[in-house]
Amino acid sequence: MDASLSGDGDTDMTGWKLFGQWLGPVVFIVLYYFQPLARFFATAEEGMMASQVLAVAAWMLIWWISEAVPLAVTALLPMLLFPPLRVMTPNETAVHYGNSIVYLFFGGFILALGLERYRLHLRIALLIIRWTGLSPRRLVLGFMLSTAVLSMWISNTATAVMMLPMALSVLDLLQERLDRREGHRFAVALLLGIAFAANIGGMATLIGTPPNIVFAGMMQERLNFPISFGRWMLIGTPVAVILFAITYVVLVFLLFPLTARPMLHAQKMIDEQRASLGGMKFGDGMMLGVFALTAGLWIGKDTLLWIWPSLGLTDTLIALLAVVLLFVLPADRNYRQTLLTWDVTTRLPWGILLLFGGGLCLAEALSRSGVIDALAGAMPVTWPYWLVLLFLVGLALLLTEVMSNVALVGVLLPVLIGIATALQVHPLYLTIPATLVSSCAFMLPMATPPNAIVFGSGKITVGEMFVAGLVMNVPALAVTVVLTQWLIPWVFGV
């Protein structure tokens, strides 16, 4: 789960950020004054409203790309600007920041904090690594598999931060027993495997990474088309599994060939880590039970509703049930403390929740003002559908390397919905693959937090990451496009 907000903690006012800070409002003023969309609308009022919304969207996009201010602050611009511009009333604007999808992700964050608090994520990782084996190839597989599984449920940033020290310990133990070239290949494959697996794992579940939640919220708000946790997994998990397998083969067999010879010295590090955890305690078991119950309800919700239609169960209600249980159930047999206390929420990335609201509000304004229809009308409908699909999804894949994937999805999805309408296809056929590839930022260290974390180890060059990411972009685009087009009608019946 990607819970990061790039730029939120960076107070260094670089020249690029300062330029972006000024450029955003300047472009807003220019677009507001000249009203470039006025001639596309029947009345002057409609043209003025569309130009105003476009001006706000341009301001937000510039600030999101340049990270001139924290992303969450940019997401507040609709609440600041739409009421005085008379695009929306204050209440109409504010309601998007309290969307039920926001609370689904809030519950996912709390659950992830519980897993980290009781170090269950570390137990899971060590169990998988021990199960996969101890040769260089198998160690890379074990670390990648652990990272991907954990990233389905907790922040991919936190997952990468947790896995990196263990990976570096393994490298310290084994590299002196490998020749220099083989040791370097092992280091690069292992660290890139962790970064790429963290990005891929989040694609599998609805709460795995913020773009998935933004997509679900937009489908609910714009099209009244709910996306359940289980149905998303039926699409996201196959895509993630196939991309994971391709990534492993590319890293271990193609780009950085590794030996299958067992490296028993790594067992020492794994045993030390397991010993430091000790046995499962009462609180650990309770936390594991809440996690299993929540995941089980998310996955099996559709089946439960089929058996008991009046149950009224939703993914958001399940998430909130988990939150309540974590603050009610005891962490010890004497009930001296609950599993979580409220001070843990100081670690919540609250900015992500604001970012959702800003994206949903902007999407509604773009639709209401007719901007989306105008942009969709500019798309050549004479192009073959597959060409349009590859172009748009490829564009999303390229843009995710240079801007926040949450901001990208928030801006791009409304446009894709309009283009899908013009092409007379269901919007899911364009929006789902675009959402998935927004998590496939493999080429640059600054493209995603896991990339930056492993690059910071000093054992990978920019060139090695760029080449590996460039190679991975081809199967990422192909697998995502082909698999989603095949699965969507089966899963959603559209």
VEXDREN-2710 file (C-alpha; in Angstrom, 1 decimal):
% VEXDREN-2710
k/r/px/py/pz
1/MET/0.0/0.0/0.0
2/ASP/1.5/3.3/-1.1
3/ALA/0.9/5.8/1.7
4/SER/3.5/8.3/0.8
5/LEU/3.1/11.8/-0.2
6/SER/6.1/12.9/-2.1
7/GLY/7.4/16.3/-1.0
8/ASP/5.3/16.5/2.2
9/GLY/8.4/16.6/4.4
10/ASP/10.7/18.5/2.1
11/THR/11.1/22.2/3.2
12/ASP/14.0/22.9/0.9
13/MET/12.8/25.6/-1.6
14/THR/14.7/24.6/-4.7
15/GLY/14.6/26.8/-7.7
16/TRP/12.3/24.3/-9.5
17/LYS/9.8/24.3/-6.7
18/LEU/9.9/28.1/-6.4
19/PHE/9.3/28.4/-10.1
20/GLY/6.4/26.0/-9.8
21/GLN/4.9/27.9/-6.9
22/TRP/4.7/31.1/-9.1
23/LEU/3.8/29.4/-12.3
24/GLY/0.7/27.8/-11.0
25/PRO/-1.2/31.0/-10.1
26/VAL/0.2/32.8/-13.2
27/VAL/-1.2/30.1/-15.5
28/PHE/-4.5/30.2/-13.6
29/ILE/-4.8/34.0/-14.1
30/VAL/-4.0/33.7/-17.8
31/LEU/-6.5/31.0/-18.5
32/TYR/-9.1/32.7/-16.3
33/TYR/-8.7/36.0/-18.3
34/PHE/-8.5/34.6/-21.8
35/GLN/-11.1/31.9/-21.4
36/PRO/-9.7/29.5/-24.1
37/LEU/-12.7/27.2/-23.9
38/ALA/-15.3/29.8/-24.5
39/ARG/-15.7/29.2/-28.2
40/PHE/-16.5/25.6/-27.7
41/PHE/-19.7/26.3/-25.7
42/ALA/-23.1/27.6/-26.7
43/THR/-23.3/30.4/-24.1
44/ALA/-20.8/32.7/-22.6
45/GLU/-21.7/31.5/-19.1
46/GLU/-20.9/27.9/-19.9
47/GLY/-17.6/28.9/-21.6
48/MET/-16.6/31.0/-18.6
49/MET/-17.3/28.2/-16.1
50/ALA/-15.4/25.7/-18.2
51/SER/-12.4/28.1/-18.5
52/GLN/-12.4/28.7/-14.7
53/VAL/-12.4/25.0/-13.9
54/LEU/-9.6/24.4/-16.5
55/ALA/-7.6/27.2/-14.9
56/VAL/-7.9/25.6/-11.4
57/ALA/-7.0/22.2/-12.9
58/ALA/-3.9/23.7/-14.6
59/TRP/-2.9/25.3/-11.3
60/MET/-3.3/22.0/-9.4
61/LEU/-1.5/20.0/-12.1
62/ILE/1.5/22.4/-12.1
63/TRP/1.8/22.2/-8.3
64/TRP/1.4/18.5/-8.3
65/ILE/4.1/17.9/-10.9
66/SER/6.6/20.4/-9.5
67/GLU/5.7/19.5/-5.9
68/ALA/5.9/23.2/-5.2
69/VAL/3.9/22.7/-2.1
70/PRO/2.8/19.5/-0.3
71/LEU/0.4/17.5/-2.5
72/ALA/-2.3/17.6/0.1
73/VAL/-2.2/21.4/0.2
74/THR/-2.7/21.5/-3.5
75/ALA/-5.7/19.2/-3.1
76/LEU/-7.3/22.0/-1.0
77/LEU/-7.4/24.5/-3.9
78/PRO/-10.9/23.4/-5.1
79/MET/-12.3/24.1/-1.6
80/LEU/-10.6/27.5/-1.7
81/LEU/-11.4/28.5/-5.3
82/PHE/-14.6/26.8/-6.5
83/PRO/-17.0/28.6/-4.1
84/PRO/-15.9/32.2/-5.0
85/LEU/-15.8/31.2/-8.7
86/ARG/-19.3/29.8/-8.3
87/VAL/-18.4/26.5/-9.7
88/MET/-19.7/24.7/-6.6
89/THR/-21.1/25.8/-3.2
90/PRO/-19.0/25.3/-0.1
91/ASN/-21.1/22.3/0.9
92/GLU/-20.9/20.8/-2.5
93/THR/-17.2/21.2/-2.5
94/ALA/-16.6/19.9/1.0
95/VAL/-18.7/16.7/0.6
96/HIS/-16.1/15.2/-1.6
97/TYR/-13.5/15.3/1.2
98/GLY/-15.8/13.1/3.3
99/ASN/-16.5/10.4/0.7
100/SER/-17.0/6.9/2.1
101/ILE/-14.0/5.8/0.1
102/VAL/-11.8/8.1/2.3
103/TYR/-12.9/6.1/5.3
104/LEU/-12.1/2.8/3.6
105/PHE/-8.6/3.9/3.2
106/PHE/-8.5/5.4/6.7
107/GLY/-9.4/1.9/8.0
108/GLY/-6.7/0.4/5.8
109/PHE/-4.1/2.7/7.3
110/ILE/-5.2/1.8/10.9
111/LEU/-5.0/-1.9/10.1
112/ALA/-1.5/-1.4/8.6
113/LEU/-0.4/0.4/11.7
114/GLY/-1.6/-2.5/13.8
115/LEU/0.4/-5.0/11.8
116/GLU/3.5/-2.9/12.2
117/ARG/2.9/-2.3/15.9
118/TYR/2.9/-6.1/16.6
119/ARG/5.6/-6.8/13.9
120/LEU/3.4/-9.3/12.2
121/HIS/4.6/-8.0/8.9
122/LEU/8.2/-9.1/9.9
123/ARG/7.0/-12.5/10.9
124/ILE/5.3/-13.0/7.6
125/ALA/8.4/-11.8/5.7
126/LEU/10.8/-14.2/7.6
127/LEU/8.4/-17.1/7.1
128/ILE/8.3/-16.6/3.4
129/ILE/12.0/-16.1/3.1
130/ARG/12.6/-19.3/5.1
131/TRP/10.2/-21.2/2.9
132/THR/11.6/-20.1/-0.5
133/GLY/15.2/-21.2/0.2
134/LEU/18.7/-19.8/0.5
135/SER/20.4/-19.8/-2.9
136/PRO/20.9/-16.3/-4.4
137/ARG/18.0/-16.9/-6.8
138/ARG/15.7/-18.2/-4.0
139/LEU/16.7/-15.4/-1.7
140/VAL/15.7/-12.8/-4.3
141/LEU/12.4/-14.7/-4.7
142/GLY/11.8/-14.8/-1.0
143/PHE/12.5/-11.1/-0.5
144/MET/10.4/-10.1/-3.5
145/LEU/7.5/-12.4/-2.4
146/SER/7.6/-11.1/1.1
147/THR/7.6/-7.5/-0.1
148/ALA/4.8/-8.0/-2.6
149/VAL/2.5/-9.8/0.0
150/LEU/3.1/-7.1/2.6
151/SER/2.6/-4.3/0.1
152/MET/-0.9/-5.6/-0.5
153/TRP/-1.9/-4.5/3.0
154/ILE/0.6/-1.9/4.3
155/SER/2.4/1.1/2.8
156/ASN/4.9/0.1/0.1
157/THR/7.2/2.7/1.6
158/ALA/7.0/1.1/5.0
159/THR/7.5/-2.4/3.4
160/ALA/10.6/-1.2/1.5
161/VAL/12.0/0.4/4.7
162/MET/11.5/-2.8/6.6
163/MET/13.0/-5.1/4.0
164/LEU/16.0/-3.0/3.1
165/PRO/18.0/-3.6/6.4
166/MET/17.4/-7.3/6.2
167/ALA/18.5/-7.3/2.6
168/LEU/21.7/-5.4/3.4
169/SER/22.4/-7.9/6.2
170/VAL/22.2/-10.7/3.8
171/LEU/24.4/-8.9/1.3
172/ASP/27.0/-8.3/4.1
173/LEU/27.0/-12.0/5.0
174/LEU/27.1/-13.4/1.4
175/GLN/29.0/-11.0/-0.8
176/GLU/32.4/-11.9/0.7
177/ARG/31.7/-15.5/-0.4
178/LEU/30.8/-14.5/-3.9
179/ASP/33.1/-13.1/-6.6
180/ARG/32.9/-9.4/-7.2
181/ARG/30.8/-9.6/-10.4
182/GLU/28.4/-12.2/-9.0
183/GLY/28.1/-10.3/-5.7
184/HIS/27.2/-7.0/-7.6
185/ARG/24.6/-8.8/-9.7
186/PHE/23.1/-10.3/-6.5
187/ALA/22.9/-6.9/-4.8
188/VAL/21.3/-5.2/-7.7
189/ALA/18.8/-8.0/-8.4
190/LEU/17.9/-8.2/-4.7
191/LEU/17.4/-4.5/-4.1
192/LEU/15.6/-3.8/-7.4
193/GLY/13.4/-6.8/-6.7
194/ILE/12.4/-5.3/-3.4
195/ALA/11.5/-1.9/-5.0
196/PHE/9.6/-3.4/-7.9
197/ALA/7.8/-5.9/-5.8
198/ALA/6.6/-3.2/-3.4
199/ASN/5.1/-1.3/-6.4
200/ILE/3.6/-4.4/-7.9
201/GLY/2.1/-5.8/-4.7
202/GLY/0.0/-2.7/-4.1
203/MET/-1.8/-3.4/-7.4
204/ALA/-3.5/-6.5/-6.1
205/THR/-5.9/-5.1/-3.5
206/LEU/-8.2/-2.1/-3.4
207/ILE/-6.3/-0.7/-0.4
208/GLY/-2.9/-1.7/-1.7
209/THR/-2.1/1.7/-3.2
210/PRO/-3.9/5.1/-3.3
211/PRO/-4.6/5.2/-7.0
212/ASN/-6.8/2.1/-6.6
213/ILE/-8.9/3.9/-4.0
214/VAL/-9.1/7.1/-6.1
215/PHE/-10.4/4.9/-9.0
216/ALA/-13.0/3.3/-6.8
217/GLY/-14.2/6.6/-5.5
218/MET/-14.4/8.1/-8.9
219/MET/-16.4/5.2/-10.3
220/GLN/-18.8/5.5/-7.3
221/GLU/-19.2/9.3/-7.6
222/ARG/-19.2/9.8/-11.4
223/LEU/-20.9/6.6/-12.6
224/ASN/-22.6/5.2/-9.5
225/PHE/-20.7/2.0/-10.2
226/PRO/-19.4/0.5/-6.9
227/ILE/-16.1/-1.3/-7.0
228/SER/-15.9/-4.0/-4.3
229/PHE/-12.7/-5.3/-2.7
230/GLY/-13.3/-8.8/-4.0
231/ARG/-14.0/-7.8/-7.6
232/TRP/-10.9/-5.6/-7.7
233/MET/-8.8/-8.5/-6.5
234/LEU/-10.2/-10.6/-9.4
235/ILE/-8.5/-8.2/-11.8
236/GLY/-5.6/-6.7/-9.8
237/THR/-4.3/-9.9/-8.4
238/PRO/-3.8/-11.8/-11.7
239/VAL/-2.1/-8.7/-13.2
240/ALA/0.2/-8.4/-10.2
241/VAL/1.0/-12.1/-10.1
242/ILE/2.0/-12.2/-13.8
243/LEU/4.0/-9.0/-13.5
244/PHE/5.7/-10.3/-10.4
245/ALA/6.7/-13.5/-12.2
246/ILE/8.0/-11.5/-15.2
247/THR/9.9/-9.2/-13.0
248/TYR/11.6/-12.0/-11.2
249/VAL/12.6/-13.7/-14.4
250/VAL/13.9/-10.5/-16.0
251/LEU/16.0/-9.6/-12.9
252/VAL/17.4/-13.1/-12.0
253/PHE/17.8/-14.7/-15.4
254/LEU/18.0/-12.0/-18.0
255/LEU/19.6/-8.8/-16.6
256/PHE/21.5/-10.0/-13.5
257/PRO/21.9/-13.8/-13.9
258/LEU/22.3/-15.5/-10.5
259/THR/23.4/-19.0/-9.3
260/ALA/21.1/-21.6/-7.8
261/ARG/23.9/-22.7/-5.4
262/PRO/22.6/-22.7/-1.8
263/MET/24.1/-20.0/0.5
264/LEU/23.7/-21.5/4.0
265/HIS/25.3/-18.5/5.7
266/ALA/22.1/-16.5/5.3
267/GLN/20.4/-18.9/7.7
268/LYS/22.3/-17.2/10.5
269/MET/20.7/-13.8/9.8
270/ILE/17.2/-15.2/9.5
271/ASP/17.6/-17.2/12.7
272/GLU/18.7/-14.1/14.6
273/GLN/15.8/-12.1/13.3
274/ARG/13.3/-14.8/14.2
275/ALA/14.9/-15.1/17.7
276/SER/14.5/-11.4/18.3
277/LEU/10.8/-11.6/17.6
278/GLY/10.3/-14.3/20.3
279/GLY/7.1/-16.4/20.5
280/MET/3.6/-15.2/19.6
281/LYS/2.0/-13.3/22.5
282/PHE/-1.6/-12.7/23.3
283/GLY/-1.7/-9.3/21.6
284/ASP/0.0/-10.7/18.5
285/GLY/-2.7/-13.4/18.2
286/MET/-5.5/-10.9/18.7
287/MET/-4.0/-8.6/16.0
288/LEU/-3.7/-11.5/13.6
289/GLY/-7.3/-12.4/14.3
290/VAL/-8.5/-8.9/13.5
291/PHE/-6.4/-8.9/10.3
292/ALA/-7.7/-12.3/9.2
293/LEU/-11.3/-11.3/9.9
294/THR/-11.0/-8.1/8.0
295/ALA/-9.3/-9.6/5.0
296/GLY/-11.7/-12.5/4.9
297/LEU/-14.8/-10.1/5.0
298/TRP/-13.3/-7.9/2.3
299/ILE/-12.6/-10.9/0.0
300/GLY/-15.9/-12.8/0.8
301/LYS/-18.3/-9.8/1.1
302/ASP/-20.0/-10.5/-2.3
303/THR/-20.7/-14.1/-1.3
304/LEU/-22.1/-13.0/2.1
305/LEU/-24.4/-10.5/0.4
306/TRP/-25.6/-13.1/-2.0
307/ILE/-26.5/-15.4/0.9
308/TRP/-27.8/-12.5/3.1
309/PRO/-28.8/-9.5/0.9
310/SER/-30.2/-7.4/3.7
311/LEU/-26.8/-7.5/5.6
312/GLY/-25.9/-4.1/4.0
313/LEU/-22.1/-4.9/4.3
314/THR/-19.7/-2.6/2.4
315/ASP/-15.9/-2.4/2.2
316/THR/-16.0/0.8/4.2
317/LEU/-18.1/-0.7/7.0
318/ILE/-15.7/-3.6/7.2
319/ALA/-12.7/-1.2/7.5
320/LEU/-14.5/0.8/10.2
321/LEU/-15.3/-2.5/12.0
322/ALA/-11.6/-3.3/12.1
323/VAL/-10.8/0.2/13.4
324/VAL/-13.3/-0.2/16.3
325/LEU/-12.1/-3.7/17.2
326/LEU/-8.5/-2.5/17.3
327/PHE/-9.4/0.2/19.8
328/VAL/-11.6/-2.1/21.9
329/LEU/-10.0/-5.6/22.0
330/PRO/-7.4/-6.2/24.7
331/ALA/-3.7/-6.5/24.0
332/ASP/-3.2/-8.7/27.1
333/ARG/-5.2/-11.1/29.2
334/ASN/-5.7/-8.6/32.0
335/TYR/-7.2/-5.9/29.7
336/ARG/-4.7/-3.3/30.8
337/GLN/-4.4/-1.9/27.3
338/THR/-6.3/-2.2/24.0
339/LEU/-4.5/-3.4/20.8
340/LEU/-4.0/0.2/19.7
341/THR/-4.2/3.5/21.4
342/TRP/-5.2/6.8/19.8
343/ASP/-1.7/8.2/19.8
344/VAL/-0.8/5.8/17.0
345/THR/-2.9/7.9/14.6
346/THR/-0.2/10.6/14.7
347/ARG/1.6/8.3/12.2
348/LEU/-1.3/8.3/9.8
349/PRO/-0.7/10.0/6.4
350/TRP/-3.7/12.3/6.8
351/GLY/-2.6/14.2/3.6
352/ILE/-3.5/11.2/1.5
353/LEU/-7.1/11.5/2.6
354/LEU/-7.2/15.2/1.6
355/LEU/-5.6/14.2/-1.7
356/PHE/-8.5/11.8/-2.4
357/GLY/-11.0/14.6/-1.7
358/GLY/-9.3/17.1/-3.9
359/GLY/-9.1/14.7/-6.8
360/LEU/-12.8/13.7/-6.5
361/CYS/-13.8/17.4/-6.2
362/LEU/-11.8/18.3/-9.3
363/ALA/-13.2/15.4/-11.3
364/GLU/-16.8/16.5/-10.4
365/ALA/-16.0/20.1/-11.5
366/LEU/-14.4/19.0/-14.8
367/SER/-17.5/16.9/-15.5
368/ARG/-20.1/19.5/-14.4
369/SER/-18.4/22.3/-16.4
370/GLY/-18.2/20.4/-19.7
371/VAL/-14.4/20.4/-19.8
372/ILE/-14.3/16.6/-20.0
373/ASP/-16.7/16.5/-22.9
374/ALA/-14.6/19.1/-24.7
375/LEU/-11.4/17.1/-24.1
376/ALA/-13.0/13.9/-25.1
377/GLY/-14.3/15.5/-28.3
378/ALA/-10.7/16.3/-29.3
379/MET/-9.7/12.7/-29.3
380/PRO/-9.9/11.2/-32.8
381/VAL/-12.7/8.7/-32.6
382/THR/-11.6/7.4/-36.0
383/TRP/-8.6/5.7/-34.4
384/PRO/-8.9/2.0/-33.9
385/TYR/-9.9/1.2/-30.3
386/TRP/-6.7/-0.7/-29.5
387/LEU/-4.6/2.1/-30.7
388/VAL/-6.4/4.6/-28.5
389/LEU/-6.2/2.2/-25.6
390/LEU/-2.4/1.6/-26.0
391/PHE/-1.8/5.4/-26.4
392/LEU/-3.7/6.4/-23.3
393/VAL/-2.4/3.7/-21.0
394/GLY/1.1/4.2/-22.4
395/LEU/0.8/7.9/-21.6
396/ALA/-0.2/7.1/-18.0
397/LEU/2.8/4.7/-17.7
398/LEU/5.1/7.5/-18.9
399/LEU/3.6/10.2/-16.7
400/THR/3.8/8.1/-13.5
401/GLU/7.6/8.2/-13.8
402/VAL/7.6/12.0/-13.3
403/MET/4.6/12.8/-11.1
404/SER/2.6/11.4/-8.1
405/ASN/0.5/8.4/-9.2
406/VAL/-2.3/9.6/-7.0
407/ALA/-2.3/13.0/-8.7
408/LEU/-2.0/11.4/-12.1
409/VAL/-5.0/9.2/-11.6
410/GLY/-7.1/12.0/-10.1
411/VAL/-6.5/14.2/-13.2
412/LEU/-6.5/11.5/-15.9
413/LEU/-9.5/9.3/-15.0
414/PRO/-12.2/11.9/-15.6
415/VAL/-10.7/12.5/-19.0
416/LEU/-10.6/8.8/-19.8
417/ILE/-14.3/8.5/-18.7
418/GLY/-15.2/11.2/-21.2
419/ILE/-13.1/9.5/-24.0
420/ALA/-14.7/6.1/-23.3
421/THR/-18.1/7.7/-23.7
422/ALA/-17.1/9.2/-27.0
423/LEU/-15.7/5.8/-28.1
424/GLN/-19.0/4.1/-26.9
425/VAL/-17.1/1.7/-24.6
426/HIS/-17.6/1.3/-20.9
427/PRO/-15.2/3.5/-18.9
428/LEU/-13.8/0.5/-17.0
429/TYR/-12.0/-0.6/-20.2
430/LEU/-9.8/2.5/-20.1
431/THR/-9.7/3.5/-16.4
432/ILE/-8.7/0.2/-14.9
433/PRO/-5.6/-0.4/-17.0
434/ALA/-4.6/3.3/-16.6
435/THR/-5.0/3.0/-12.8
436/LEU/-2.9/-0.2/-12.7
437/VAL/0.0/1.1/-14.7
438/SER/0.2/4.2/-12.5
439/SER/1.8/1.8/-10.0
440/CYS/4.4/0.7/-12.5
441/ALA/7.0/3.4/-12.0
442/PHE/10.2/1.4/-12.4
443/MET/12.7/3.6/-14.2
444/LEU/13.8/6.4/-11.9
445/PRO/14.8/6.7/-8.3
446/MET/12.5/9.6/-7.7
447/ALA/9.5/8.0/-9.4
448/THR/8.3/6.1/-6.3
449/PRO/9.4/5.9/-2.6
450/PRO/10.6/2.2/-2.8
451/ASN/12.8/3.1/-5.7
452/ALA/14.3/6.0/-3.8
453/ILE/14.8/3.9/-0.7
454/VAL/16.8/1.1/-2.4
455/PHE/18.7/3.6/-4.5
456/GLY/19.8/5.3/-1.2
457/SER/21.7/2.1/-0.3
458/GLY/24.4/3.2/-2.7
459/LYS/24.5/-0.2/-4.3
460/ILE/22.5/0.6/-7.5
461/THR/23.3/3.1/-10.2
462/VAL/20.7/5.3/-11.9
463/GLY/21.6/3.5/-15.2
464/GLU/21.0/0.0/-13.7
465/MET/17.6/1.1/-12.4
466/PHE/16.7/2.9/-15.7
467/VAL/17.6/-0.1/-17.9
468/ALA/15.7/-2.5/-15.7
469/GLY/12.7/-0.2/-15.5
470/LEU/12.7/0.4/-19.2
471/VAL/12.7/-3.4/-19.9
472/MET/9.9/-3.9/-17.3
473/ASN/7.7/-1.2/-18.9
474/VAL/7.1/-3.3/-22.0
475/PRO/5.5/-6.3/-20.2
476/ALA/3.8/-3.9/-17.7
477/LEU/2.0/-2.2/-20.6
478/ALA/1.3/-5.4/-22.5
479/VAL/0.1/-7.5/-19.5
480/THR/-2.0/-4.8/-18.0
481/VAL/-3.8/-3.9/-21.3
482/VAL/-4.4/-7.5/-22.5
483/LEU/-5.4/-9.0/-19.2
484/THR/-7.7/-6.2/-18.1
485/GLN/-9.5/-6.3/-21.5
486/TRP/-10.1/-10.0/-21.0
487/LEU/-11.0/-9.9/-17.3
488/ILE/-13.3/-6.8/-17.2
489/PRO/-16.3/-8.3/-19.0
490/TRP/-16.0/-11.5/-16.9
491/VAL/-15.7/-9.8/-13.6
492/PHE/-18.0/-6.8/-14.0
493/GLY/-20.3/-8.1/-16.7
494/VAL/-20.0/-5.0/-18.9
END
